[in-house]
Amino acid sequence: DCMNIYPPLYHHVYELIFTVPDVPTLGKDLSCSIPSSPIRRASYLKVNCVSSTLEGGVKVTCEYKTHQEGVLQEELAVLTKGKRDSTLKVKLQAKVIDPHHGTPMLLEGVKCLGPVKDCHSKHCSKRI
C-alpha cells in the first residue's frame, strides 16, 4: 500500500506524520532506513522519528523535499533493532504540482514547512 500526500507543490518541504496500524511482528525498539538504489542518487525523504504505538502500530514522522513535478515515490523500511526478519516496507507516493497550477489540498498528517532553500547559495547552511 502507498500513502498518498496529494498534491504538494514543487520545490517545497513537507512534514509527514502517519501511523501504520496493527503491526504486531515489530517490537518496541524501532529504527528506519531508506533503501539506496544505484539508479537514484539521493533520497528526498528524511525520517525524523519512528516509534511504536500503544495499539501495536508504528508512527512515523518525516520530511519530504519535492524536487520535480509528477508522481513521485519514496520507500522506507521500519526495522526492529536486533531482529533481522522484522521489517515493514512503506511506500510514500506524491503527485507534485507546479505552484502555477493552484494551491494544493493536503491530506491529514501532511504539513507544508515552506519552500526549499537554494542550497547552492552561501546563505544555506543546513540540508534536509
Sequence and secondary structure as in RCSB ss.txt:
>XXXX:A:sequence
DCMNIYPPLYHHVYELIFTVPDVPTLGKDLSCSIPSSPIRRASYLKVNCVSSTLEGGVKVTCEYKTHQEGVLQEE
LAVLTKGKRDSTLKVKLQAKVIDPHHGTPMLLEGVKCLGPVKDCHSKHCSKRI
>XXXX:A:secstr
 EEE    BTTEEEEEEEEE   TTS SSEEEE    SS     EEEEEEEE TTS EEEEEEEE  SSEEEEEE
EEEEETTEEEEEEEEEEEEEEB GGG      TTEEEEEE   TTSTT     
